[in-house]
Amino acid sequence: MKTAFLSLLPAFLIAAGTLASAQQLDTLTLERAVVIALEHQPALHGSEADIRAAEAGARQSRAGFFPSIGATASGIHTDGVSVVSPSIPTRRLTYNTYTAALQGNLTIWDFGKTSGRVSQSDYLADAAGDDYVSARENLAVNTEVAFLGYLQAQRVVRVNEEAYDQASRHLAQAQAFFSVGKRPQLDVTKAEVDMLNANVTLIQARNALRVARIGLENIMGIHPAHEYTVSESASPEAIDATLDSARVSALRNRSELIAAVARVDAGKGGVTAAWGQRLPTIAATGTYTWNGYAFPLYDRWNAGVTFSLPIFQGFGLVAGVELAEANEDIAQANLDVLKESISLEVEQQWLAVHEAAERAVASAKLVEQATENFRLVERQYAAGVATALDQSDAQLTLSNARITDIQAQYDHRTALVRLRRAMGISVLPSIH
């Protein structure tokens, strides 16, 4: 059963995460962030417990294939008056009674009751294992998205820092021109307003960076008190897949779908077990007893075969079958809904990847043009041809273009990560 392998994963992750935590967190890479999240994120603990519970349930259901053996022992002391009948005088009796017994029972054939329960519990254990895989993949995706969000916010801060520095230089330039009578006071005032606006924008960007860091640490499940750097990660590999092939990949590989199919199969096992409750059970029984009033005790044994058939159970058996069939139908309906949901998710992410890729190309051209425009306006302002408003507009256009380009690049990278997950392709680092 594949969950046996999955049950070993938490121990490996703990070992890997402990090694990562033992070292000081001075530089955070994407792979390290995912490993830390897999170790520390509490959301995974519930899925791990589900696996243990499902595997225990599977082992419990198999108990029906094995004999059950029990032992009893008693020692009773009796002291009192014995009354048999009015014609017989009473007398006082004092004695001890000792009894010991071994009982055994083995189901020979129960027409599918036990095998149905075993099949049901095995499939539920497999579903729990696939749910755990899905939880890990989702956590890895969320970590990578948060990581990319932090890198995006970090680059936006740098753009706004450069815009603020440029505004400061414009103010110094305007003041210098004003002092020699080359520019009016209005240019100085305009440059001061631009610098203050750039400072406000920079404050907002830095706060967004702090919020992004909090979100990343929350996903990882740790909150370091000291500062650390987040290193740029390589762009995800492009996915060369048509929409139809992406859907096929998702329907074949998504662990959620595999778990849903297992639950449908578990429902079928439940129906088999429920129907079996209406059929006979054949079992072998045996008892070996020792009893007596003093040691050594006298022994005897018996063995036999029993046949039991439920005839009427207050319609409970019929209701049990109907309940099992309804649960199977629910599992099948959930599977069908999940297939539709995953197909929709794949299409949305596939379109998002292509839209973001086109936007990234357009935004790169926009930055190129805005940069050239800014250079021209800078030279014209120094020559006294352009106005302070022209200079301010060119700087704002360039900053907005650079931020738009950053957003397009990281939107494309995020869409690739989400599409890979939607297609059922693992997003975990190679060390998992």
C-alpha positions in Angstrom: 0.0 0.0 0.0 1.5 3.3 -1.1 0.7 5.0 2.2 3.4 3.0 3.8 5.9 5.0 1.8 4.1 8.3 2.5 4.2 7.6 6.2 8.0 7.9 6.1 7.8 11.4 4.6 7.2 13.3 7.9 10.4 11.8 9.5 12.5 12.8 6.4 11.0 16.3 6.4 11.7 16.7 10.1 15.3 15.7 9.6 15.8 18.0 6.6 14.0 20.9 8.4 16.0 20.4 11.6 19.2 20.7 9.6 17.9 23.9 8.0 16.8 25.4 11.3 20.2 24.5 12.9 21.9 27.0 10.7 21.3 30.7 11.1 18.7 32.1 8.7 20.8 34.7 7.1 19.9 34.1 3.4 16.6 32.6 2.4 16.3 30.8 -0.9 13.1 29.4 -2.4 14.0 25.8 -1.8 14.9 26.5 1.8 11.6 28.4 2.3 9.7 25.4 1.0 11.6 23.0 3.3 11.0 25.2 6.3 7.3 25.4 5.5 7.0 21.6 5.2 8.6 21.2 8.6 7.0 24.0 10.6 3.6 24.7 9.0 0.9 23.4 11.4 -1.5 22.8 8.5 0.3 19.6 7.5 0.0 18.1 11.0 -3.7 17.4 10.5 -3.1 15.6 7.2 -0.3 13.5 8.8 -2.8 12.5 11.6 -5.4 11.6 9.0 -2.9 9.1 7.4 -2.2 7.5 10.8 -5.9 7.2 11.5 -6.7 5.8 8.1 -3.9 3.2 8.3 -5.0 2.2 11.8 -8.5 1.8 10.5 -7.2 -0.5 7.7 -5.4 -2.6 10.1 -8.4 -2.8 12.4 -10.6 -4.0 9.5 -8.2 -6.8 8.7 -8.6 -8.2 12.2 -11.7 -10.0 10.9 -9.4 -12.3 8.9 -7.6 -13.5 12.0 -8.9 -15.6 14.9 -9.9 -13.9 18.1 -8.6 -15.5 21.3 -9.6 -14.5 24.8 -8.9 -15.7 28.3 -11.0 -15.6 31.5 -10.2 -16.6 35.0 -12.1 -16.3 38.3 -11.7 -17.3 41.9 -14.9 -17.1 44.0 -15.1 -17.7 47.8 -18.5 -18.8 49.2 -19.4 -18.7 52.9 -23.0 -19.0 54.1 -26.0 -21.1 54.9 -27.3 -23.4 52.3 -31.1 -23.9 52.0 -32.2 -26.7 49.7 -35.8 -27.4 50.8 -37.9 -27.4 54.0 -37.4 -31.1 54.5 -33.6 -30.9 54.4 -31.9 -29.2 57.3 -29.8 -26.1 56.5 -26.1 -26.2 56.8 -23.3 -23.8 56.6 -21.0 -24.1 53.6 -17.5 -22.6 53.1 -15.7 -23.4 49.8 -13.7 -21.8 46.9 -14.5 -22.2 43.2 -11.8 -21.7 40.6 -12.4 -21.3 36.9 -10.2 -20.5 33.9 -11.0 -20.7 30.2 -9.6 -19.9 26.7 -12.0 -19.1 24.0 -11.3 -18.9 20.3 -13.3 -17.8 17.3 -12.5 -17.7 13.6 -14.8 -16.5 10.8 -14.7 -19.1 8.0 -16.9 -17.2 5.6 -19.1 -14.2 5.9 -20.0 -13.6 2.3 -18.1 -10.3 1.8 -18.7 -8.5 5.0 -15.0 -8.5 6.2 -13.5 -8.2 2.7 -15.8 -5.3 1.9 -14.7 -3.4 5.1 -11.1 -4.1 4.3 -11.4 -2.9 0.8 -13.2 0.3 2.0 -10.6 1.0 4.7 -7.7 0.4 2.3 -9.1 2.9 -0.2 -9.7 5.4 2.5 -6.1 5.0 3.6 -4.9 5.6 0.1 -7.2 8.7 -0.2 -5.7 10.0 3.1 -2.2 9.6 1.6 -3.1 11.4 -1.6 -4.7 14.2 0.5 -1.4 14.5 2.3 0.5 14.8 -1.0 -2.0 17.4 -2.1 -1.6 19.4 1.2 2.2 19.4 0.7 1.9 20.5 -2.9 -0.5 23.3 -2.0 1.8 24.4 0.8 4.7 24.5 -1.6 2.7 26.5 -4.1 1.6 29.0 -1.5 5.2 29.3 -0.2 6.5 30.0 -3.7 3.8 32.5 -4.4 4.5 34.3 -1.1 8.2 34.2 -1.9 7.7 35.7 -5.3 5.4 38.3 -3.8 8.2 39.3 -1.4 10.7 39.6 -4.3 8.2 41.7 -6.3 7.7 44.0 -3.3 11.4 44.2 -2.8 12.0 45.3 -6.4 9.1 47.8 -6.2 10.9 49.4 -3.2 14.1 49.7 -5.1 12.2 51.4 -8.0 10.6 53.9 -5.6 14.0 54.5 -3.8 15.5 55.4 -7.2 12.5 57.6 -7.9 12.9 59.4 -4.6 16.7 59.9 -5.3 15.9 61.2 -8.7 13.3 63.6 -7.3 15.9 64.8 -4.8 18.3 65.5 -7.6 15.6 67.3 -9.5 15.0 69.5 -6.5 18.7 70.3 -6.2 18.8 71.0 -9.9 15.8 73.3 -9.7 17.2 75.2 -6.7 20.5 75.7 -8.6 18.7 76.9 -11.7 16.5 79.2 -9.6 19.5 80.7 -7.8 21.1 81.9 -11.0 17.8 83.1 -12.4 17.5 80.3 -15.0 14.2 78.9 -13.6 11.3 80.3 -11.7 10.4 79.6 -8.1 7.5 77.5 -9.4 10.0 74.9 -10.6 11.5 74.6 -7.1 8.0 74.3 -5.5 7.1 71.7 -8.1 10.3 69.7 -7.4 9.6 69.8 -3.6 6.1 68.5 -4.1 7.4 65.7 -6.4 10.0 64.7 -3.8 7.4 64.6 -1.1 5.1 62.5 -3.3 8.0 60.1 -4.0 8.7 59.8 -0.3 5.0 58.9 0.4 5.1 56.3 -2.3 8.3 54.9 -0.9 6.8 54.7 2.6 3.9 52.7 1.2 6.2 50.4 -0.8 8.3 49.7 2.2 5.2 48.9 4.3 4.0 46.6 1.5 7.4 44.8 1.7 7.0 44.3 5.5 3.5 42.9 5.0 4.9 40.6 2.3 7.6 39.4 4.7 5.0 38.7 7.4 2.9 36.7 4.9 6.0 34.7 3.8 6.9 33.9 7.4 3.4 33.0 8.2 3.4 30.5 5.3 6.7 29.1 6.5 5.5 28.8 10.1 8.5 30.7 11.6 9.0 34.3 12.7 12.8 35.1 13.0 13.6 38.0 15.2 16.7 38.9 13.2 17.0 40.3 9.7 17.8 38.1 6.7 18.0 38.5 3.0 15.8 36.8 0.4 17.7 35.8 -2.7 16.3 36.0 -6.1 15.1 32.7 -7.5 15.4 31.3 -11.0 12.3 31.8 -13.2 10.2 28.6 -13.4 10.6 26.7 -16.6 8.2 27.5 -19.3 5.4 25.0 -19.9 5.0 24.0 -23.5 1.5 22.5 -23.4 -1.7 23.1 -25.2 -4.8 23.6 -23.2 -6.1 20.1 -24.0 -2.8 18.5 -23.0 -2.8 20.5 -19.8 -6.3 19.2 -19.0 -5.3 15.6 -19.7 -2.2 16.0 -17.4 -4.3 17.4 -14.6 -7.0 14.7 -14.8 -4.2 12.1 -14.8 -1.9 13.4 -12.1 -3.8 15.6 -9.6 -3.6 14.0 -6.2 -7.0 15.4 -5.3 -8.6 13.5 -8.1 -6.7 10.3 -7.2 -8.0 10.7 -3.7 -11.5 11.3 -4.9 -11.4 8.1 -7.1 -10.2 6.2 -4.1 -13.1 7.4 -2.1 -15.5 6.2 -4.8 -13.9 2.8 -4.6 -14.1 2.9 -0.8 -17.9 3.6 -1.3 -18.2 0.5 -3.4 -16.5 -1.6 -0.7 -18.9 -0.1 1.8 -21.8 -1.2 -0.3 -20.4 -4.7 -0.5 -19.9 -4.8 3.3 -23.5 -3.5 3.9 -25.0 -6.2 1.6 -22.9 -8.8 3.4 -24.7 -8.0 6.7 -27.8 -9.6 5.2 -26.0 -12.9 4.5 -25.0 -15.8 6.7 -21.8 -16.0 8.7 -20.0 -19.3 9.2 -17.5 -19.4 12.1 -15.5 -22.0 14.0 -15.5 -21.7 17.8 -13.7 -23.5 20.5 -13.3 -23.4 24.3 -10.9 -25.0 26.7 -11.8 -24.7 30.4 -10.4 -25.6 33.8 -12.6 -25.5 37.0 -12.8 -27.1 40.4 -12.9 -26.4 44.1 -9.2 -27.0 44.6 -6.1 -27.4 42.6 -5.4 -29.2 40.4 -8.4 -28.2 38.3 -10.4 -30.4 36.0 -10.2 -29.6 32.3 -12.5 -30.0 29.4 -12.8 -28.6 25.9 -15.4 -28.2 23.1 -15.2 -27.1 19.5 -17.8 -26.6 16.8 -19.0 -24.6 13.8 -21.7 -22.0 14.0 -24.0 -20.7 11.3 -25.8 -17.4 11.9 -28.3 -15.7 9.6 -30.0 -12.4 10.3 -33.7 -12.8 9.6 -35.1 -9.5 10.8 -33.3 -6.6 12.3 -36.0 -3.9 12.3 -35.2 -2.8 8.7 -31.7 -1.7 10.0 -29.9 -3.9 7.4 -31.9 -2.4 4.5 -31.2 1.1 5.8 -27.5 0.3 6.1 -27.4 -0.8 2.4 -29.2 2.4 1.4 -26.8 4.5 3.4 -23.8 2.8 1.8 -25.2 3.3 -1.7 -26.0 7.0 -0.9 -22.4 7.5 0.4 -21.1 6.0 -2.9 -23.2 8.3 -4.9 -22.0 11.3 -2.9 -18.4 10.3 -3.5 -19.1 9.9 -7.2 -20.8 13.3 -7.4 -17.8 14.9 -5.5 -15.5 13.3 -8.0 -17.5 14.7 -11.0 -17.6 18.2 -9.4 -13.8 18.0 -8.7 -13.1 17.1 -12.3 -15.1 20.1 -13.6 -13.4 22.4 -11.0 -9.9 21.2 -12.0 -10.6 21.6 -15.7 -11.7 25.2 -15.0 -8.7 25.9 -12.9 -6.4 24.6 -15.6 -8.0 26.7 -18.2 -7.8 29.8 -16.0 -4.2 29.3 -15.2 -3.3 28.4 -18.8 -4.9 31.7 -20.0 -3.2 33.6 -17.1 0.2 32.3 -18.2 -0.2 33.4 -21.8 -1.8 36.8 -20.8 1.1 37.5 -18.4 3.7 36.5 -20.9 2.2 38.9 -23.5 2.0 41.6 -20.9 5.6 41.1 -19.9 6.7 41.6 -23.5 4.6 44.8 -23.8 5.7 46.1 -20.4 9.4 45.6 -21.3 8.8 47.7 -24.4 7.0 50.3 -22.3 10.0 50.5 -20.0 12.4 50.9 -22.9 10.3 53.8 -24.3 9.7 55.5 -21.0 13.4 55.3 -20.2 14.3 57.0 -23.5 11.6 59.6 -23.0 12.9 60.4 -19.6 16.5 60.9 -20.9 15.2 63.2 -23.6 13.2 65.3 -21.2 16.2 65.4 -18.8 18.4 66.9 -21.5 15.7 69.3 -22.6 15.1 70.5 -19.1 18.8 71.1 -18.6 18.8 73.0 -21.8 15.8 75.1 -20.7 13.4 73.7 -23.3 11.3 71.3 -21.2 9.3 72.4 -18.2 9.3 71.1 -14.7 5.9 69.5 -15.4 7.4 67.7 -18.4 10.2 66.4 -16.2 7.8 65.3 -13.4 5.6 63.5 -15.9 8.5 61.7 -17.5 9.8 60.5 -14.1 6.3 59.3 -13.0 5.8 57.6 -16.3 9.1 55.8 -16.0 8.5 54.7 -12.4 5.0 53.4 -13.3 6.4 51.6 -16.4 9.1 49.9 -14.3 6.6 48.8 -11.7 4.2 47.6 -14.4 7.0 45.6 -15.8 7.9 44.1 -12.4 4.2 43.1 -11.9 4.0 41.5 -15.3 7.2 39.5 -14.8 6.1 38.2 -11.4 2.6 37.6 -12.5 4.0 35.4 -15.3 6.2 33.5 -12.8 3.3 33.1 -10.4 1.0 31.9 -13.2 3.6 29.3 -14.2 3.8 28.0 -10.7 0.0 27.8 -10.4 -0.4 26.2 -13.8 2.2 23.6 -12.9 0.2 22.8 -9.8 -3.1 22.8 -11.7 -1.6 20.2 -14.2 -0.5 17.9 -11.3 3.2 18.5 -11.9 5.1 18.6 -8.6 6.2 22.1 -7.6 8.3 20.8 -4.7 12.1 21.4 -4.8 14.3 18.6 -6.1 15.4 17.7 -2.5 11.9 16.5 -1.4 
